[in-house]
């Protein structure tokens, strides 16, 4: 069983996301202008949306992977059922098929229970699907497994949760029983120990032999239940060759028996390191299988650090969990980037030793010369890493100083621009108020037209009057005509004769 790699990854992601949010919130608190605060709020909103979308995509991928795993288990169960009804198949083969089928179901149940994206109700639905396939492998449901899972409420939801609890409690005992059955079956069909000479091999050669034995036995355990007679013989020859090679390089008989009995558990994680050409093609690949995610991560980091890669090589490190299509961990880029990323996969905290690990035989201890050479190689690699990191730190410090100076300059310019914008805004407001006031005080156009017409009429009358008064004879001031005219105009008119009685005299 694994040592909680999923929980560790969840904790790491939560810590990373929490640190990012705290950093952005601190920047928001230190912001000096509303423009910078708005930008930081947008960044926080974008980070939250990306986190929710990543969780949604991971959840959908987990559902698809679970349905695909159940379908593969259905095909395995149908093949076992068909072979069990064949009279030409012996009892030993049927017993091996049943053990392999139960191991497949246990691995699938463990994967469902350890899935971090499925809800307890969805886990219960998947476990019910596995039980249904075990009981009725020929029956295929008409709709998808998780269709309508969001509408499950009440008693049905409690039933699914109870299924999850029962399976989680019974799974360790079930795995222990299957391990013991596989050990007994392996002991019953174990060939005689070959009389191959044991040579003095290096620890790397012994580890390579153990990896070859794990892969050969895993191929037999996975493919033998559905293989025909010719393929089964080929798998037997492959296991026998791997066993002979392990004995030849000095692997103990206890270690060989343990690896053959626990090949499925010891091959749960596959670690791969690729070196890529400039075009992206794979130039070299190193691949091993491991029982735990931590051991796979440690091997990946050790392989990336200790292998003599060509200069300027591009690397890619991948860790896959068996039965899960999406990789558990991925790191690609330059040597420094991949080395730093794989170092984060192997925390330095001490983990508790499990029963399975304590029962596993230890690898033979290497000689003093090998250990000294290994230590010298590690010291040389550490010195090179230290020099590279020092140069990168210096470069980053210079970049940080430049970025800080640019930030201060931009902040000063932004403050000046904000002050200028505020003054222009006030000026525009004042001018708009003055324009409105002028518009309100301006008279109406009709009044202006009436006043214009009145002035035109007065002008025309004055012109006519002036024309009449300025005739040619009367134009010269002091002339006889003008004096006579003025004299006539100044003579008094005779008053009418009255009768003294305030009345006009009557004519005789």
C-alpha positions as CSV (number, residue, x, y, z in Angstrom):
1,X,0.0,0.0,0.0
2,X,1.1,3.6,-0.5
3,X,2.3,6.0,2.2
4,X,-0.3,8.7,1.7
5,X,1.3,10.4,-1.4
6,X,-2.1,11.7,-2.4
7,X,-2.6,13.4,1.0
8,X,0.9,14.9,0.8
9,X,0.2,16.3,-2.7
10,X,-3.1,17.8,-1.5
11,X,-1.3,19.5,1.4
12,X,1.4,20.8,-0.8
13,X,-1.1,22.2,-3.3
14,X,-3.1,23.8,-0.5
15,X,0.0,25.4,1.0
16,X,1.1,26.7,-2.3
17,X,-2.3,28.2,-3.1
18,X,-2.6,29.6,0.4
19,X,0.8,31.3,0.2
20,X,-0.1,32.8,-3.2
21,X,-3.3,34.2,-1.8
22,X,-1.6,35.6,1.3
23,X,1.1,37.2,-0.8
24,X,-1.5,38.9,-3.1
25,X,-3.5,40.0,0.0
26,X,-0.4,41.5,1.5
27,X,0.3,43.3,-1.8
28,X,-3.2,44.6,-1.8
29,X,-2.7,46.0,1.7
30,X,0.5,47.7,0.7
31,X,-0.9,49.2,-2.5
32,X,-0.8,53.0,-2.6
33,X,-3.3,53.7,-5.3
34,X,-6.7,52.4,-6.4
35,X,-5.3,51.3,-9.7
36,X,-2.8,48.9,-8.1
37,X,-5.5,47.6,-5.7
38,X,-7.8,46.9,-8.6
39,X,-5.1,45.0,-10.4
40,X,-4.3,42.9,-7.4
41,X,-8.0,42.2,-6.9
42,X,-8.2,41.0,-10.5
43,X,-5.2,38.7,-9.9
44,X,-6.8,37.2,-6.8
45,X,-10.1,36.6,-8.7
46,X,-8.2,35.0,-11.6
47,X,-6.3,32.8,-9.2
48,X,-9.5,31.6,-7.6
49,X,-11.1,30.9,-10.9
50,X,-8.1,29.0,-12.1
51,X,-8.1,26.9,-8.9
52,X,-11.8,26.1,-9.3
53,X,-11.4,25.2,-12.9
54,X,-8.4,22.9,-12.1
55,X,-10.4,21.2,-9.5
56,X,-13.3,20.7,-11.9
57,X,-11.1,19.3,-14.6
58,X,-9.4,17.0,-12.1
59,X,-12.7,15.8,-10.9
60,X,-14.0,15.0,-14.4
61,X,-10.7,13.2,-15.3
62,X,-11.0,11.1,-12.1
63,X,-14.6,10.1,-13.1
64,X,-13.4,9.1,-16.6
65,X,-10.5,7.2,-15.3
66,X,-12.7,5.3,-12.8
67,X,-15.2,4.3,-15.5
68,X,-12.4,3.1,-17.7
69,X,-10.9,1.1,-14.9
70,X,-14.2,-0.6,-14.2
71,X,-14.6,-1.4,-17.9
72,X,-11.2,-3.0,-17.9
73,X,-12.1,-5.0,-14.8
74,X,-15.3,-6.1,-16.6
75,X,-13.3,-7.4,-19.5
76,X,-11.0,-9.3,-17.1
77,X,-14.0,-10.8,-15.2
78,X,-15.6,-11.9,-18.5
79,X,-12.4,-13.6,-19.6
80,X,-12.1,-15.4,-16.2
81,X,-15.7,-16.5,-16.3
82,X,-15.4,-17.8,-19.9
83,X,-12.2,-19.7,-19.0
84,X,-13.9,-21.1,-15.8
85,X,-16.6,-22.6,-17.9
86,X,-14.1,-24.2,-20.3
87,X,-13.6,-27.9,-19.4
88,X,-10.2,-27.9,-21.0
89,X,-8.9,-25.5,-18.3
90,X,-7.4,-27.2,-15.2
91,X,-8.1,-26.4,-11.6
92,X,-4.7,-24.7,-11.0
93,X,-5.3,-22.2,-13.8
94,X,-8.8,-21.4,-12.5
95,X,-7.4,-20.8,-9.0
96,X,-4.7,-18.5,-10.4
97,X,-7.4,-16.7,-12.4
98,X,-9.5,-16.1,-9.3
99,X,-6.6,-14.8,-7.3
100,X,-5.6,-12.4,-10.1
101,X,-9.3,-11.2,-10.4
102,X,-9.6,-10.6,-6.7
103,X,-6.2,-8.7,-6.7
104,X,-7.5,-6.6,-9.6
105,X,-10.7,-5.8,-7.7
106,X,-8.7,-4.9,-4.5
107,X,-6.4,-2.6,-6.4
108,X,-9.4,-0.9,-8.1
109,X,-11.2,-0.5,-4.8
110,X,-8.0,1.0,-3.2
111,X,-7.7,3.4,-6.2
112,X,-11.4,4.5,-5.7
113,X,-11.0,5.0,-2.0
114,X,-7.8,7.0,-2.4
115,X,-9.3,9.2,-5.2
116,X,-9.2,12.8,-3.8
117,X,-11.7,14.2,-6.4
118,X,-14.6,11.8,-5.8
119,X,-17.3,12.5,-3.2
120,X,-18.2,9.7,-0.7
121,X,-21.4,9.1,-2.7
122,X,-19.5,8.8,-6.0
123,X,-17.0,6.4,-4.3
124,X,-19.9,4.3,-3.1
125,X,-21.4,4.2,-6.6
126,X,-18.0,3.1,-8.0
127,X,-17.6,0.4,-5.4
128,X,-21.2,-0.9,-6.1
129,X,-20.2,-1.0,-9.8
130,X,-17.2,-3.1,-9.0
131,X,-19.3,-5.5,-6.9
132,X,-21.8,-5.7,-9.7
133,X,-19.2,-6.6,-12.2
134,X,-17.8,-9.3,-9.9
135,X,-21.2,-10.9,-9.4
136,X,-22.6,-10.3,-13.0
137,X,-19.7,-9.8,-15.4
138,X,-21.9,-10.3,-18.5
139,X,-24.3,-7.5,-17.5
140,X,-23.6,-4.1,-18.9
141,X,-25.5,-1.1,-17.6
142,X,-27.4,1.1,-20.1
143,X,-26.1,4.5,-18.7
144,X,-22.9,5.9,-17.4
145,X,-21.8,5.0,-13.9
146,X,-21.9,8.5,-12.5
147,X,-25.0,9.7,-14.3
148,X,-27.4,11.3,-11.8
149,X,-24.9,11.0,-9.0
150,X,-25.6,14.7,-8.0
151,X,-29.3,13.8,-7.4
152,X,-28.6,11.0,-4.9
153,X,-30.0,12.1,-1.5
154,X,-31.4,10.7,1.7
155,X,-31.3,6.9,2.3
156,X,-29.5,6.2,-0.9
157,X,-26.7,8.5,0.0
158,X,-26.3,7.0,3.4
159,X,-26.2,3.5,1.8
160,X,-23.4,4.5,-0.5
161,X,-21.5,6.1,2.5
162,X,-21.9,2.9,4.4
163,X,-20.5,0.9,1.5
164,X,-17.5,3.1,1.5
165,X,-16.9,2.6,5.2
166,X,-17.3,-1.2,5.0
167,X,-14.9,-1.5,2.1
168,X,-12.4,0.8,3.7
169,X,-12.4,-1.3,6.9
170,X,-12.3,-4.7,5.1
171,X,-9.7,-3.8,2.4
172,X,-6.5,-4.3,4.5
173,X,-7.6,-7.7,5.6
174,X,-8.5,-8.6,2.0
175,X,-5.1,-7.4,0.7
176,X,-3.3,-9.5,3.4
177,X,-5.3,-12.6,2.4
178,X,-4.6,-12.1,-1.3
179,X,-0.9,-11.6,-0.5
180,X,-0.7,-14.9,1.4
181,X,-2.6,-16.8,-1.3
182,X,-0.2,-15.5,-4.0
183,X,2.7,-16.4,-1.8
184,X,1.4,-20.0,-1.4
185,X,0.6,-20.3,-5.1
186,X,4.0,-19.0,-6.0
187,X,5.7,-21.4,-3.6
188,X,3.7,-24.3,-5.1
189,X,4.8,-23.5,-8.7
190,X,8.3,-22.1,-7.9
191,X,10.9,-23.8,-10.0
192,X,14.0,-25.4,-8.6
193,X,16.8,-23.0,-7.8
194,X,19.1,-22.8,-10.8
195,X,22.7,-23.8,-10.2
196,X,24.0,-20.6,-11.8
197,X,27.4,-19.2,-10.7
198,X,27.2,-16.1,-8.5
199,X,29.5,-13.3,-9.6
200,X,30.6,-10.2,-7.8
201,X,28.2,-7.6,-9.1
202,X,27.8,-4.0,-8.3
203,X,24.7,-2.6,-6.4
204,X,23.5,-1.0,-9.6
205,X,23.5,-4.4,-11.3
206,X,21.7,-6.1,-8.5
207,X,19.1,-3.3,-8.5
208,X,18.7,-3.7,-12.2
209,X,18.1,-7.4,-11.8
210,X,15.5,-6.8,-9.1
211,X,13.7,-4.4,-11.5
212,X,13.8,-7.0,-14.3
213,X,12.3,-9.6,-11.9
214,X,9.6,-7.2,-10.8
215,X,8.6,-6.5,-14.4
216,X,8.6,-10.1,-15.5
217,X,6.5,-11.2,-12.5
218,X,4.1,-8.3,-13.0
219,X,3.6,-9.2,-16.7
220,X,2.8,-12.7,-15.6
221,X,0.4,-11.7,-12.8
222,X,-1.4,-9.2,-15.0
223,X,-1.5,-10.9,-18.4
224,X,-1.4,-14.6,-17.5
225,X,-5.1,-14.8,-16.5
226,X,-6.2,-13.8,-20.0
227,X,-3.4,-15.4,-22.0
228,X,-3.4,-18.5,-24.1
229,X,-1.0,-21.4,-23.7
230,X,1.7,-20.0,-25.9
231,X,1.8,-16.6,-24.2
232,X,1.7,-18.2,-20.8
233,X,4.8,-20.3,-21.6
234,X,6.5,-17.1,-22.9
235,X,5.7,-15.4,-19.6
236,X,7.0,-18.3,-17.7
237,X,10.3,-18.2,-19.6
238,X,10.6,-14.5,-19.0
239,X,10.1,-15.0,-15.2
240,X,12.6,-17.8,-15.2
241,X,15.2,-15.8,-17.1
242,X,14.8,-12.9,-14.7
243,X,15.1,-15.2,-11.7
244,X,18.3,-16.7,-13.1
245,X,19.8,-13.3,-13.7
246,X,18.9,-12.2,-10.1
247,X,20.6,-15.3,-8.7
248,X,23.7,-14.8,-10.9
249,X,24.3,-11.2,-9.7
250,X,23.9,-12.2,-6.0
251,X,20.4,-11.4,-5.0
252,X,19.4,-13.5,-2.0
253,X,16.7,-16.2,-2.3
254,X,14.6,-14.5,0.3
255,X,14.6,-11.3,-1.8
256,X,13.7,-13.2,-5.0
257,X,10.8,-14.9,-3.2
258,X,9.6,-11.7,-1.8
259,X,9.7,-9.9,-5.2
260,X,7.9,-12.7,-6.9
261,X,5.2,-12.8,-4.2
262,X,4.7,-9.0,-4.1
263,X,5.3,-8.0,-7.7
264,X,2.0,-6.2,-7.9
265,X,2.5,-4.2,-4.7
266,X,6.1,-3.4,-5.5
267,X,5.2,-2.2,-9.0
268,X,2.4,0.3,-8.1
269,X,4.4,3.3,-9.2
270,X,6.4,3.6,-12.4
271,X,9.2,6.3,-12.5
272,X,10.7,7.4,-15.9
273,X,13.4,9.8,-16.8
274,X,13.7,10.9,-20.4
275,X,16.4,12.9,-22.1
276,X,15.1,14.8,-25.1
277,X,16.8,15.9,-28.3
278,X,16.4,19.5,-29.5
279,X,13.4,18.4,-31.7
280,X,11.6,16.9,-28.7
281,X,12.3,13.2,-29.6
282,X,13.4,10.8,-26.8
283,X,17.1,10.2,-26.9
284,X,17.3,8.1,-23.7
285,X,14.9,6.7,-21.2
286,X,15.4,5.1,-17.8
287,X,12.4,3.4,-16.2
288,X,11.8,1.5,-13.0
289,X,8.9,0.4,-10.8
290,X,8.5,1.0,-7.1
291,X,6.0,0.1,-4.3
292,X,5.5,3.6,-3.0
293,X,5.3,7.1,-4.5
294,X,8.0,8.3,-2.1
295,X,10.5,5.6,-3.2
296,X,9.7,6.4,-6.9
297,X,10.3,10.2,-6.2
298,X,13.6,9.4,-4.4
299,X,14.8,7.2,-7.3
300,X,13.9,9.9,-9.8
301,X,15.8,12.6,-8.0
302,X,18.8,10.4,-7.5
303,X,18.8,9.3,-11.1
304,X,18.5,12.9,-12.4
305,X,21.4,14.0,-10.1
306,X,23.8,11.1,-10.6
307,X,23.5,10.4,-14.3
308,X,26.1,11.9,-16.6
309,X,24.0,13.9,-19.0
310,X,25.3,15.7,-22.0
311,X,25.6,19.5,-21.7
312,X,22.5,21.5,-22.4
313,X,20.3,18.4,-22.2
314,X,16.5,18.7,-21.8
315,X,15.0,16.3,-19.3
316,X,11.6,15.0,-18.4
317,X,10.7,13.1,-15.2
318,X,7.4,11.4,-14.9
319,X,5.8,9.2,-12.1
320,X,2.7,7.2,-13.0
321,X,0.5,5.2,-10.6
322,X,-0.8,1.9,-12.0
323,X,-4.4,2.1,-13.1
324,X,-4.4,5.9,-13.3
325,X,-4.0,7.5,-16.8
326,X,-3.0,10.9,-15.6
327,X,0.6,11.1,-14.3
328,X,1.1,11.6,-10.5
329,X,4.1,13.9,-10.9
330,X,5.7,15.6,-13.9
331,X,8.8,17.7,-14.2
332,X,10.4,18.9,-17.5
333,X,12.9,21.5,-18.6
334,X,16.7,21.9,-18.1
335,X,18.8,19.9,-15.8
336,X,18.7,22.5,-13.1
337,X,14.9,22.9,-13.3
338,X,14.2,19.1,-13.2
339,X,16.7,18.6,-10.4
340,X,15.1,21.3,-8.3
341,X,11.5,20.1,-9.1
342,X,12.3,16.5,-8.2
343,X,14.0,17.6,-5.0
344,X,10.6,19.1,-3.9
345,X,9.1,15.6,-4.3
346,X,11.3,14.1,-1.6
347,X,10.7,16.0,1.7
348,X,13.2,15.4,4.4
349,X,10.8,14.5,7.2
350,X,11.0,11.0,8.4
351,X,8.1,8.8,7.6
352,X,6.9,5.8,9.7
353,X,8.0,2.3,8.6
354,X,5.1,0.2,7.5
355,X,4.7,-3.5,8.1
356,X,5.3,-4.3,4.4
357,X,8.5,-2.3,4.3
358,X,9.8,-3.9,7.5
359,X,9.2,-7.3,6.0
360,X,11.1,-6.5,2.8
361,X,14.7,-7.9,2.8
362,X,17.4,-5.3,2.6
363,X,19.6,-4.8,-0.4
364,X,23.2,-6.2,0.2
365,X,25.6,-3.6,1.4
366,X,28.1,-2.3,-1.1
367,X,31.9,-2.3,-0.6
368,X,34.0,0.6,0.7
369,X,35.4,1.4,-2.7
370,X,32.0,1.7,-4.2
371,X,30.7,3.8,-1.4
372,X,33.7,6.1,-1.6
373,X,33.3,6.5,-5.3
374,X,29.6,7.2,-4.9
375,X,30.4,9.8,-2.2
376,X,33.0,11.5,-4.3
377,X,30.5,11.6,-7.2
378,X,27.8,13.1,-5.0
379,X,30.3,15.7,-3.6
380,X,31.3,16.7,-7.1
381,X,27.6,17.0,-8.1
382,X,26.9,19.0,-5.0
383,X,29.8,21.4,-5.7
384,X,28.5,21.9,-9.3
385,X,25.0,22.5,-8.0
386,X,26.3,25.0,-5.5
387,X,28.2,27.0,-8.1
388,X,25.1,27.0,-10.4
389,X,22.8,28.1,-7.6
390,X,25.2,30.9,-6.5
391,X,25.4,32.2,-10.1
392,X,21.6,32.0,-10.4
393,X,21.2,33.8,-7.0
394,X,23.5,36.6,-8.1
395,X,21.6,36.9,-11.4
396,X,18.3,36.9,-9.6
397,X,19.5,39.5,-7.1
398,X,20.6,41.8,-9.9
399,X,17.3,41.3,-11.6
400,X,15.4,42.0,-8.3
401,X,17.4,45.3,-7.8
402,X,16.5,46.4,-11.4
403,X,12.9,45.5,-11.0
404,X,12.7,47.3,-7.6
405,X,14.2,50.5,-9.2
406,X,11.8,50.2,-12.1
407,X,8.9,49.7,-9.7
408,X,9.8,52.8,-7.7
409,X,10.2,54.9,-10.8
410,X,6.8,53.7,-12.2
411,X,5.2,54.3,-8.8
412,X,6.5,57.9,-8.8
413,X,5.3,58.5,-12.3
414,X,2.0,57.0,-11.5
415,X,1.5,59.3,-8.5
416,X,2.4,62.4,-10.6
417,X,0.0,61.2,-13.3
418,X,-2.8,60.7,-10.8
419,X,-2.2,64.2,-9.4
420,X,-2.3,65.7,-13.0
421,X,-5.5,63.7,-13.8
422,X,-7.1,65.0,-10.6
423,X,-6.3,68.6,-11.4
424,X,-7.5,68.2,-15.0
425,X,-10.7,66.6,-13.8
426,X,-11.4,69.6,-11.4
427,X,-10.7,72.1,-14.2
428,X,-13.0,70.2,-16.6
429,X,-15.7,70.3,-13.9
430,X,-15.3,74.0,-13.4
431,X,-15.4,74.8,-17.1
432,X,-18.5,72.7,-17.6
433,X,-20.3,74.6,-14.8
434,X,-19.3,77.9,-16.4
435,X,-20.6,76.8,-19.8
436,X,-23.9,75.7,-18.2
437,X,-24.2,79.1,-16.5
438,X,-23.5,81.0,-19.8
439,X,-26.1,78.9,-21.6
440,X,-28.7,79.7,-18.9
441,X,-28.0,83.5,-19.1
442,X,-28.1,83.7,-22.9
443,X,-31.4,85.1,-24.3
444,X,-33.7,83.2,-26.6
445,X,-33.1,83.4,-30.4
446,X,-36.7,84.7,-31.0
447,X,-36.2,87.6,-28.6
448,X,-33.0,88.5,-30.4
449,X,-34.8,88.4,-33.8
450,X,-37.6,90.7,-32.5
451,X,-35.1,93.1,-31.1
452,X,-33.2,93.1,-34.4
453,X,-36.4,93.8,-36.4
454,X,-37.2,96.7,-34.1
455,X,-33.8,98.2,-34.6
456,X,-34.1,97.8,-38.3
457,X,-37.5,99.6,-38.3
458,X,-36.1,102.5,-36.2
459,X,-33.2,102.7,-38.6
460,X,-35.4,102.9,-41.6
461,X,-37.6,105.6,-40.1
462,X,-34.6,107.7,-39.1
463,X,-33.3,107.4,-42.7
464,X,-36.6,108.5,-44.2
465,X,-36.8,111.4,-41.8
466,X,-33.3,112.5,-42.5
467,X,-33.9,112.3,-46.2
468,X,-37.0,114.6,-46.0
469,X,-35.1,117.1,-43.8
470,X,-32.0,117.4,-46.0
471,X,-33.4,118.7,-49.3
472,X,-31.1,120.6,-51.5
473,X,-32.5,124.0,-50.8
474,X,-32.7,123.5,-47.1
475,X,-29.5,121.7,-46.8
476,X,-27.3,124.8,-46.2
477,X,-27.4,126.2,-42.6
478,X,-27.9,130.1,-42.6
479,X,-29.3,130.2,-46.1
480,X,-32.2,132.5,-47.1
481,X,-34.6,129.6,-47.7
482,X,-33.9,128.0,-44.5
483,X,-34.1,131.4,-42.6
484,X,-37.5,132.1,-44.3
485,X,-38.7,128.7,-43.5
486,X,-37.7,129.0,-40.0
487,X,-39.2,132.5,-39.8
488,X,-42.6,131.3,-41.1
489,X,-42.5,128.5,-38.7
490,X,-41.8,130.9,-35.7
491,X,-44.7,133.4,-36.4
492,X,-47.6,133.1,-34.0
493,X,-51.0,132.3,-35.3
494,X,-54.0,134.7,-34.8
495,X,-56.3,133.8,-31.9
496,X,-60.0,133.5,-32.6
497,X,-62.4,136.4,-31.7
498,X,-64.6,135.7,-28.8
499,X,-67.7,137.5,-27.5
500,X,-66.4,137.8,-24.1
501,X,-68.7,135.2,-22.9
502,X,-66.4,132.3,-23.5
503,X,-67.9,131.7,-26.9
504,X,-67.3,132.4,-30.6
505,X,-69.0,135.5,-32.0
506,X,-71.8,134.8,-34.3
507,X,-71.7,136.4,-37.8
508,X,-74.2,139.0,-38.7
